[in-house]
Amino acid sequence: MTTLKQALESGKLDHFIAERKGETGDTDAFDATLRSMAEKSKEVPEASAPDDGDD
């Protein structure tokens, strides 16, 4: 069975897809993962105060 990485590197994505015809995934788990990823973002640190410029 071809891996996704191998299929992309060799330009045979259609072969990768054909090998998996009829497979189904867990849509609830997929949706939960996608929601989890969409809701979490890294906080941007607050900007520091500008220096007085007395160097």
PQR file with spaces between the fields and no chain letter, atoms N, CA, C, O and H, PARSE charges and radii, in Angstrom:
ATOM       1  N    MET     1       0.851   -1.177    0.000 -0.4000 1.5000
ATOM       2  CA   MET     1       0.000    0.000    0.000 -0.0000 2.0000
ATOM       3  C    MET     1       0.900    1.245    0.000  0.5500 1.7000
ATOM       4  O    MET     1       1.878    1.323    0.743 -0.5500 1.4000
ATOM       5  N    THR     2       0.555    2.182   -0.824 -0.4000 1.5000
ATOM       6  CA   THR     2       1.301    3.419   -0.978 -0.0000 2.0000
ATOM       7  C    THR     2       0.962    4.395    0.148  0.5500 1.7000
ATOM       8  O    THR     2      -0.200    4.522    0.534 -0.5500 1.4000
ATOM       9  H    THR     2      -0.240    2.118   -1.428  0.4000 1.0000
ATOM      10  N    THR     3       1.973    5.082    0.671 -0.4000 1.5000
ATOM      11  CA   THR     3       1.720    6.113    1.674 -0.0000 2.0000
ATOM      12  C    THR     3       1.416    7.420    0.958  0.5500 1.7000
ATOM      13  O    THR     3       1.741    7.584   -0.218 -0.5500 1.4000
ATOM      14  H    THR     3       2.917    4.979    0.357  0.4000 1.0000
ATOM      15  N    LEU     4       0.798    8.341    1.667 -0.4000 1.5000
ATOM      16  CA   LEU     4       0.485    9.641    1.073 -0.0000 2.0000
ATOM      17  C    LEU     4       1.766   10.355    0.657  0.5500 1.7000
ATOM      18  O    LEU     4       1.813   10.977   -0.404 -0.5500 1.4000
ATOM      19  H    LEU     4       0.535    8.208    2.622  0.4000 1.0000
ATOM      20  N    LYS     5       2.794   10.270    1.478 -0.4000 1.5000
ATOM      21  CA   LYS     5       4.065   10.931    1.158 -0.0000 2.0000
ATOM      22  C    LYS     5       4.652   10.365   -0.137  0.5500 1.7000
ATOM      23  O    LYS     5       5.104   11.117   -1.000 -0.5500 1.4000
ATOM      24  H    LYS     5       2.756    9.764    2.340  0.4000 1.0000
ATOM      25  N    GLN     6       4.643    9.029   -0.266 -0.4000 1.5000
ATOM      26  CA   GLN     6       5.164    8.398   -1.480 -0.0000 2.0000
ATOM      27  C    GLN     6       4.358    8.820   -2.707  0.5500 1.7000
ATOM      28  O    GLN     6       4.918    9.092   -3.769 -0.5500 1.4000
ATOM      29  H    GLN     6       4.276    8.418    0.435  0.4000 1.0000
ATOM      30  N    ALA     7       3.036    8.871   -2.544 -0.4000 1.5000
ATOM      31  CA   ALA     7       2.167    9.245   -3.664 -0.0000 2.0000
ATOM      32  C    ALA     7       2.429   10.678   -4.104  0.5500 1.7000
ATOM      33  O    ALA     7       2.472   10.963   -5.301 -0.5500 1.4000
ATOM      34  H    ALA     7       2.581    8.650   -1.681  0.4000 1.0000
ATOM      35  N    LEU     8       2.603   11.570   -3.156 -0.4000 1.5000
ATOM      36  CA   LEU     8       2.866   12.969   -3.505 -0.0000 2.0000
ATOM      37  C    LEU     8       4.222   13.119   -4.175  0.5500 1.7000
ATOM      38  O    LEU     8       4.359   13.856   -5.151 -0.5500 1.4000
ATOM      39  H    LEU     8       2.568   11.338   -2.183  0.4000 1.0000
ATOM      40  N    GLU     9       5.236   12.414   -3.647 -0.4000 1.5000
ATOM      41  CA   GLU     9       6.586   12.520   -4.213 -0.0000 2.0000
ATOM      42  C    GLU     9       6.664   11.946   -5.618  0.5500 1.7000
ATOM      43  O    GLU     9       7.412   12.452   -6.455 -0.5500 1.4000
ATOM      44  H    GLU     9       5.125   11.815   -2.853  0.4000 1.0000
ATOM      45  N    SER    10       5.895   10.888   -5.885 -0.4000 1.5000
ATOM      46  CA   SER    10       5.954   10.237   -7.198 -0.0000 2.0000
ATOM      47  C    SER    10       4.893   10.753   -8.163  0.5500 1.7000
ATOM      48  O    SER    10       4.864   10.345   -9.324 -0.5500 1.4000
ATOM      49  H    SER    10       5.288   10.477   -5.205  0.4000 1.0000
ATOM      50  N    GLY    11       4.025   11.643   -7.696 -0.4000 1.5000
ATOM      51  CA   GLY    11       2.981   12.189   -8.560 -0.0000 2.0000
ATOM      52  C    GLY    11       1.875   11.187   -8.857  0.5500 1.7000
ATOM      53  O    GLY    11       1.220   11.274   -9.896 -0.5500 1.4000
ATOM      54  H    GLY    11       4.048   11.974   -6.753  0.4000 1.0000
ATOM      55  N    LYS    12       1.663   10.236   -7.952 -0.4000 1.5000
ATOM      56  CA   LYS    12       0.652    9.207   -8.179 -0.0000 2.0000
ATOM      57  C    LYS    12      -0.455    9.280   -7.128  0.5500 1.7000
ATOM      58  O    LYS    12      -0.811    8.272   -6.517 -0.5500 1.4000
ATOM      59  H    LYS    12       2.196   10.165   -7.108  0.4000 1.0000
ATOM      60  N    LEU    13      -0.984   10.459   -6.929 -0.4000 1.5000
ATOM      61  CA   LEU    13      -2.052   10.651   -5.953 -0.0000 2.0000
ATOM      62  C    LEU    13      -3.302    9.861   -6.348  0.5500 1.7000
ATOM      63  O    LEU    13      -4.022    9.362   -5.483 -0.5500 1.4000
ATOM      64  H    LEU    13      -0.695   11.278   -7.425  0.4000 1.0000
ATOM      65  N    ASP    14      -3.554    9.751   -7.635 -0.4000 1.5000
ATOM      66  CA   ASP    14      -4.713    8.978   -8.099 -0.0000 2.0000
ATOM      67  C    ASP    14      -4.598    7.508   -7.685  0.5500 1.7000
ATOM      68  O    ASP    14      -5.604    6.876   -7.362 -0.5500 1.4000
ATOM      69  H    ASP    14      -2.969   10.157   -8.337  0.4000 1.0000
ATOM      70  N    HIS    15      -3.390    6.966   -7.694 -0.4000 1.5000
ATOM      71  CA   HIS    15      -3.154    5.578   -7.266 -0.0000 2.0000
ATOM      72  C    HIS    15      -3.423    5.447   -5.762  0.5500 1.7000
ATOM      73  O    HIS    15      -4.039    4.479   -5.315 -0.5500 1.4000
ATOM      74  H    HIS    15      -2.573    7.479   -7.957  0.4000 1.0000
ATOM      75  N    PHE    16      -2.962    6.419   -5.000 -0.4000 1.5000
ATOM      76  CA   PHE    16      -3.188    6.430   -3.547 -0.0000 2.0000
ATOM      77  C    PHE    16      -4.684    6.431   -3.239  0.5500 1.7000
ATOM      78  O    PHE    16      -5.149    5.691   -2.372 -0.5500 1.4000
ATOM      79  H    PHE    16      -2.462    7.206   -5.362  0.4000 1.0000
ATOM      80  N    ILE    17      -5.429    7.269   -3.957 -0.4000 1.5000
ATOM      81  CA   ILE    17      -6.882    7.367   -3.749 -0.0000 2.0000
ATOM      82  C    ILE    17      -7.564    6.066   -4.159  0.5500 1.7000
ATOM      83  O    ILE    17      -8.462    5.593   -3.463 -0.5500 1.4000
ATOM      84  H    ILE    17      -5.051    7.870   -4.662  0.4000 1.0000
ATOM      85  N    ALA    18      -7.149    5.487   -5.277 -0.4000 1.5000
ATOM      86  CA   ALA    18      -7.762    4.250   -5.770 -0.0000 2.0000
ATOM      87  C    ALA    18      -7.575    3.108   -4.772  0.5500 1.7000
ATOM      88  O    ALA    18      -8.462    2.268   -4.621 -0.5500 1.4000
ATOM      89  H    ALA    18      -6.419    5.872   -5.843  0.4000 1.0000
ATOM      90  N    GLU    19      -6.439    3.071   -4.095 -0.4000 1.5000
ATOM      91  CA   GLU    19      -6.187    2.025   -3.104 -0.0000 2.0000
ATOM      92  C    GLU    19      -7.138    2.122   -1.912  0.5500 1.7000
ATOM      93  O    GLU    19      -7.331    1.149   -1.183 -0.5500 1.4000
ATOM      94  H    GLU    19      -5.718    3.753   -4.217  0.4000 1.0000
ATOM      95  N    ARG    20      -7.718    3.277   -1.723 -0.4000 1.5000
ATOM      96  CA   ARG    20      -8.544    3.501   -0.540 -0.0000 2.0000
ATOM      97  C    ARG    20     -10.035    3.644   -0.856  0.5500 1.7000
ATOM      98  O    ARG    20     -10.805    4.075    0.002 -0.5500 1.4000
ATOM      99  H    ARG    20      -7.561    4.068   -2.315  0.4000 1.0000
ATOM     100  N    LYS    21     -10.440    3.300   -2.039 -0.4000 1.5000
ATOM     101  CA   LYS    21     -11.865    3.374   -2.400 -0.0000 2.0000
ATOM     102  C    LYS    21     -12.674    2.524   -1.434  0.5500 1.7000
ATOM     103  O    LYS    21     -12.293    1.398   -1.114 -0.5500 1.4000
ATOM     104  H    LYS    21      -9.814    2.950   -2.737  0.4000 1.0000
ATOM     105  N    GLY    22     -13.780    3.065   -0.979 -0.4000 1.5000
ATOM     106  CA   GLY    22     -14.657    2.328   -0.084 -0.0000 2.0000
ATOM     107  C    GLY    22     -14.325    2.488    1.383  0.5500 1.7000
ATOM     108  O    GLY    22     -15.115    2.080    2.235 -0.5500 1.4000
ATOM     109  H    GLY    22     -14.089    3.979   -1.239  0.4000 1.0000
ATOM     110  N    GLU    23     -13.174    3.073    1.708 -0.4000 1.5000
ATOM     111  CA   GLU    23     -12.832    3.296    3.106 -0.0000 2.0000
ATOM     112  C    GLU    23     -13.655    4.457    3.646  0.5500 1.7000
ATOM     113  O    GLU    23     -13.921    5.432    2.943 -0.5500 1.4000
ATOM     114  H    GLU    23     -12.532    3.405    1.016  0.4000 1.0000
ATOM     115  N    THR    24     -14.044    4.334    4.890 -0.4000 1.5000
ATOM     116  CA   THR    24     -14.748    5.434    5.538 -0.0000 2.0000
ATOM     117  C    THR    24     -13.991    5.801    6.801  0.5500 1.7000
ATOM     118  O    THR    24     -13.311    4.970    7.403 -0.5500 1.4000
ATOM     119  H    THR    24     -13.828    3.543    5.461  0.4000 1.0000
ATOM     120  N    GLY    25     -14.117    7.024    7.178 -0.4000 1.5000
ATOM     121  CA   GLY    25     -13.450    7.500    8.381 -0.0000 2.0000
ATOM     122  C    GLY    25     -14.461    7.789    9.474  0.5500 1.7000
ATOM     123  O    GLY    25     -15.665    7.606    9.297 -0.5500 1.4000
ATOM     124  H    GLY    25     -14.669    7.699    6.689  0.4000 1.0000
ATOM     125  N    ASP    26     -13.955    8.236   10.590 -0.4000 1.5000
ATOM     126  CA   ASP    26     -14.790    8.589   11.729 -0.0000 2.0000
ATOM     127  C    ASP    26     -15.089   10.083   11.634  0.5500 1.7000
ATOM     128  O    ASP    26     -14.287   10.908   12.070 -0.5500 1.4000
ATOM     129  H    ASP    26     -12.976    8.384   10.734  0.4000 1.0000
ATOM     130  N    THR    27     -16.239   10.427   11.065 -0.4000 1.5000
ATOM     131  CA   THR    27     -16.553   11.836   10.832 -0.0000 2.0000
ATOM     132  C    THR    27     -16.689   12.616   12.136  0.5500 1.7000
ATOM     133  O    THR    27     -16.338   13.795   12.184 -0.5500 1.4000
ATOM     134  H    THR    27     -16.890    9.756   10.711  0.4000 1.0000
ATOM     135  N    ASP    28     -17.192   11.980   13.193 -0.4000 1.5000
ATOM     136  CA   ASP    28     -17.313   12.683   14.478 -0.0000 2.0000
ATOM     137  C    ASP    28     -15.942   13.041   15.033  0.5500 1.7000
ATOM     138  O    ASP    28     -15.742   14.153   15.523 -0.5500 1.4000
ATOM     139  H    ASP    28     -17.477   11.023   13.154  0.4000 1.0000
ATOM     140  N    ALA    29     -14.996   12.110   14.960 -0.4000 1.5000
ATOM     141  CA   ALA    29     -13.641   12.374   15.440 -0.0000 2.0000
ATOM     142  C    ALA    29     -12.965   13.443   14.588  0.5500 1.7000
ATOM     143  O    ALA    29     -12.268   14.314   15.109 -0.5500 1.4000
ATOM     144  H    ALA    29     -15.158   11.207   14.562  0.4000 1.0000
ATOM     145  N    PHE    30     -13.178   13.370   13.268 -0.4000 1.5000
ATOM     146  CA   PHE    30     -12.600   14.366   12.372 -0.0000 2.0000
ATOM     147  C    PHE    30     -13.138   15.757   12.691  0.5500 1.7000
ATOM     148  O    PHE    30     -12.374   16.716   12.799 -0.5500 1.4000
ATOM     149  H    PHE    30     -13.745   12.663   12.845  0.4000 1.0000
ATOM     150  N    ASP    31     -14.446   15.858   12.839 -0.4000 1.5000
ATOM     151  CA   ASP    31     -15.064   17.149   13.148 -0.0000 2.0000
ATOM     152  C    ASP    31     -14.581   17.695   14.485  0.5500 1.7000
ATOM     153  O    ASP    31     -14.318   18.892   14.606 -0.5500 1.4000
ATOM     154  H    ASP    31     -15.067   15.078   12.750  0.4000 1.0000
ATOM     155  N    ALA    32     -14.462   16.832   15.487 -0.4000 1.5000
ATOM     156  CA   ALA    32     -13.999   17.258   16.800 -0.0000 2.0000
ATOM     157  C    ALA    32     -12.557   17.769   16.725  0.5500 1.7000
ATOM     158  O    ALA    32     -12.217   18.777   17.345 -0.5500 1.4000
ATOM     159  H    ALA    32     -14.676   15.860   15.389  0.4000 1.0000
ATOM     160  N    THR    33     -11.726   17.076   15.972 -0.4000 1.5000
ATOM     161  CA   THR    33     -10.333   17.502   15.815 -0.0000 2.0000
ATOM     162  C    THR    33     -10.257   18.838   15.092  0.5500 1.7000
ATOM     163  O    THR    33      -9.510   19.728   15.497 -0.5500 1.4000
ATOM     164  H    THR    33     -12.002   16.257   15.469  0.4000 1.0000
ATOM     165  N    LEU    34     -11.019   18.974   14.039 -0.4000 1.5000
ATOM     166  CA   LEU    34     -11.020   20.216   13.264 -0.0000 2.0000
ATOM     167  C    LEU    34     -11.507   21.393   14.112  0.5500 1.7000
ATOM     168  O    LEU    34     -10.918   22.473   14.071 -0.5500 1.4000
ATOM     169  H    LEU    34     -11.627   18.250   13.710  0.4000 1.0000
ATOM     170  N    ARG    35     -12.581   21.184   14.878 -0.4000 1.5000
ATOM     171  CA   ARG    35     -13.086   22.240   15.766 -0.0000 2.0000
ATOM     172  C    ARG    35     -12.041   22.608   16.813  0.5500 1.7000
ATOM     173  O    ARG    35     -11.840   23.786   17.111 -0.5500 1.4000
ATOM     174  H    ARG    35     -13.059   20.306   14.911  0.4000 1.0000
ATOM     175  N    SER    36     -11.386   21.609   17.362 -0.4000 1.5000
ATOM     176  CA   SER    36     -10.374   21.847   18.380 -0.0000 2.0000
ATOM     177  C    SER    36      -9.221   22.682   17.821  0.5500 1.7000
ATOM     178  O    SER    36      -8.731   23.603   18.475 -0.5500 1.4000
ATOM     179  H    SER    36     -11.550   20.653   17.120  0.4000 1.0000
ATOM     180  N    MET    37      -8.801   22.347   16.614 -0.4000 1.5000
ATOM     181  CA   MET    37      -7.699   23.082   15.993 -0.0000 2.0000
ATOM     182  C    MET    37      -8.115   24.511   15.655  0.5500 1.7000
ATOM     183  O    MET    37      -7.306   25.430   15.780 -0.5500 1.4000
ATOM     184  H    MET    37      -9.199   21.599   16.083  0.4000 1.0000
ATOM     185  N    ALA    38      -9.345   24.709   15.234 -0.4000 1.5000
ATOM     186  CA   ALA    38      -9.819   26.028   14.831 -0.0000 2.0000
ATOM     187  C    ALA    38     -10.013   26.946   16.028  0.5500 1.7000
ATOM     188  O    ALA    38      -9.891   28.163   15.892 -0.5500 1.4000
ATOM     189  H    ALA    38     -10.001   23.961   15.131  0.4000 1.0000
ATOM     190  N    GLU    39     -10.308   26.398   17.180 -0.4000 1.5000
ATOM     191  CA   GLU    39     -10.584   27.212   18.356 -0.0000 2.0000
ATOM     192  C    GLU    39      -9.334   27.632   19.106  0.5500 1.7000
ATOM     193  O    GLU    39      -9.380   28.564   19.909 -0.5500 1.4000
ATOM     194  H    GLU    39     -10.408   25.409   17.291  0.4000 1.0000
ATOM     195  N    LYS    40      -8.231   26.970   18.861 -0.4000 1.5000
ATOM     196  CA   LYS    40      -7.017   27.261   19.605 -0.0000 2.0000
ATOM     197  C    LYS    40      -6.021   28.006   18.727  0.5500 1.7000
ATOM     198  O    LYS    40      -5.662   27.550   17.642 -0.5500 1.4000
ATOM     199  H    LYS    40      -8.194   26.212   18.209  0.4000 1.0000
ATOM     200  N    SER    41      -5.589   29.146   19.212 -0.4000 1.5000
ATOM     201  CA   SER    41      -4.547   29.876   18.519 -0.0000 2.0000
ATOM     202  C    SER    41      -3.572   30.393   19.561  0.5500 1.7000
ATOM     203  O    SER    41      -3.933   30.635   20.713 -0.5500 1.4000
ATOM     204  H    SER    41      -5.881   29.517   20.093  0.4000 1.0000
ATOM     205  N    LYS    42      -2.354   30.554   19.140 -0.4000 1.5000
ATOM     206  CA   LYS    42      -1.345   31.047   20.068 -0.0000 2.0000
ATOM     207  C    LYS    42      -1.604   32.522   20.342  0.5500 1.7000
ATOM     208  O    LYS    42      -1.899   33.298   19.434 -0.5500 1.4000
ATOM     209  H    LYS    42      -2.061   30.358   18.205  0.4000 1.0000
ATOM     210  N    GLU    43      -1.487   32.890   21.607 -0.4000 1.5000
ATOM     211  CA   GLU    43      -1.689   34.293   21.959 -0.0000 2.0000
ATOM     212  C    GLU    43      -0.481   35.106   21.524  0.5500 1.7000
ATOM     213  O    GLU    43       0.660   34.649   21.598 -0.5500 1.4000
ATOM     214  H    GLU    43      -1.247   32.260   22.345  0.4000 1.0000
ATOM     215  N    VAL    44      -0.754   36.293   21.081 -0.4000 1.5000
ATOM     216  CA   VAL    44       0.309   37.199   20.665 -0.0000 2.0000
ATOM     217  C    VAL    44       0.779   37.940   21.910  0.5500 1.7000
ATOM     218  O    VAL    44      -0.032   38.517   22.634 -0.5500 1.4000
ATOM     219  H    VAL    44      -1.681   36.663   21.021  0.4000 1.0000
ATOM     220  N    PRO    45       2.098   37.927   22.163 -0.5600 1.5000
ATOM     221  CA   PRO    45       2.580   38.635   23.350  0.2800 2.0000
ATOM     222  C    PRO    45       2.330   40.136   23.232  0.5500 1.7000
ATOM     223  O    PRO    45       2.369   40.702   22.140 -0.5500 1.4000
ATOM     224  N    GLU    46       2.077   40.756   24.357 -0.4000 1.5000
ATOM     225  CA   GLU    46       1.821   42.192   24.365 -0.0000 2.0000
ATOM     226  C    GLU    46       3.112   42.932   24.018  0.5500 1.7000
ATOM     227  O    GLU    46       4.196   42.539   24.449 -0.5500 1.4000
ATOM     228  H    GLU    46       2.045   40.296   25.244  0.4000 1.0000
ATOM     229  N    ALA    47       2.990   43.989   23.250 -0.4000 1.5000
ATOM     230  CA   ALA    47       4.150   44.766   22.867 -0.0000 2.0000
ATOM     231  C    ALA    47       4.745   45.476   24.067  0.5500 1.7000
ATOM     232  O    ALA    47       4.030   45.921   24.964 -0.5500 1.4000
ATOM     233  H    ALA    47       2.109   44.308   22.901  0.4000 1.0000
ATOM     234  N    SER    48       6.066   45.574   24.067 -0.4000 1.5000
ATOM     235  CA   SER    48       6.725   46.271   25.171 -0.0000 2.0000
ATOM     236  C    SER    48       6.637   47.779   24.949  0.5500 1.7000
ATOM     237  O    SER    48       6.449   48.244   23.825 -0.5500 1.4000
ATOM     238  H    SER    48       6.647   45.213   23.338  0.4000 1.0000
ATOM     239  N    ALA    49       6.774   48.524   26.024 -0.4000 1.5000
ATOM     240  CA   ALA    49       6.729   49.980   25.942 -0.0000 2.0000
ATOM     241  C    ALA    49       7.974   50.481   25.225  0.5500 1.7000
ATOM     242  O    ALA    49       9.056   49.918   25.395 -0.5500 1.4000
ATOM     243  H    ALA    49       6.926   48.146   26.938  0.4000 1.0000
ATOM     244  N    PRO    50       7.835   51.526   24.430 -0.5600 1.5000
ATOM     245  CA   PRO    50       9.000   52.064   23.723  0.2800 2.0000
ATOM     246  C    PRO    50      10.026   52.652   24.695  0.5500 1.7000
ATOM     247  O    PRO    50       9.668   53.210   25.732 -0.5500 1.4000
ATOM     248  N    ASP    51      11.301   52.517   24.342 -0.4000 1.5000
ATOM     249  CA   ASP    51      12.380   53.095   25.163 -0.0000 2.0000
ATOM     250  C    ASP    51      12.377   54.618   25.036  0.5500 1.7000
ATOM     251  O    ASP    51      11.842   55.179   24.080 -0.5500 1.4000
ATOM     252  H    ASP    51      11.592   52.064   23.499  0.4000 1.0000
ATOM     253  N    ASP    52      12.982   55.263   26.016 -0.4000 1.5000
ATOM     254  CA   ASP    52      13.095   56.736   25.992 -0.0000 2.0000
ATOM     255  C    ASP    52      14.089   57.201   24.940  0.5500 1.7000
ATOM     256  O    ASP    52      14.030   58.351   24.505 -0.5500 1.4000
ATOM     257  H    ASP    52      13.416   54.807   26.793  0.4000 1.0000
ATOM     258  N    GLY    53      14.998   56.331   24.526 -0.4000 1.5000
ATOM     259  CA   GLY    53      15.984   56.711   23.500 -0.0000 2.0000
ATOM     260  C    GLY    53      17.162   57.475   24.067  0.5500 1.7000
ATOM     261  O    GLY    53      17.788   58.246   23.340 -0.5500 1.4000
ATOM     262  H    GLY    53      15.045   55.397   24.880  0.4000 1.0000
ATOM     263  N    ASP    54      17.492   57.290   25.345 -0.4000 1.5000
ATOM     264  CA   ASP    54      18.606   57.996   25.970 -0.0000 2.0000
ATOM     265  C    ASP    54      19.896   57.209   25.879  0.5500 1.7000
ATOM     266  O    ASP    54      20.708   57.275   26.801 -0.5500 1.4000
ATOM     267  H    ASP    54      16.984   56.663   25.936  0.4000 1.0000
ATOM     268  N    ASP    55      20.113   56.484   24.834 -0.4000 1.5000
ATOM     269  CA   ASP    55      21.325   55.655   24.720 -0.0000 2.0000
ATOM     270  C    ASP    55      22.539   56.469   24.440  0.5500 1.7000
ATOM     271  O    ASP    55      23.635   55.922   24.316 -0.5500 1.4000
ATOM     272  H    ASP    55      19.453   56.430   24.085  0.4000 1.0000
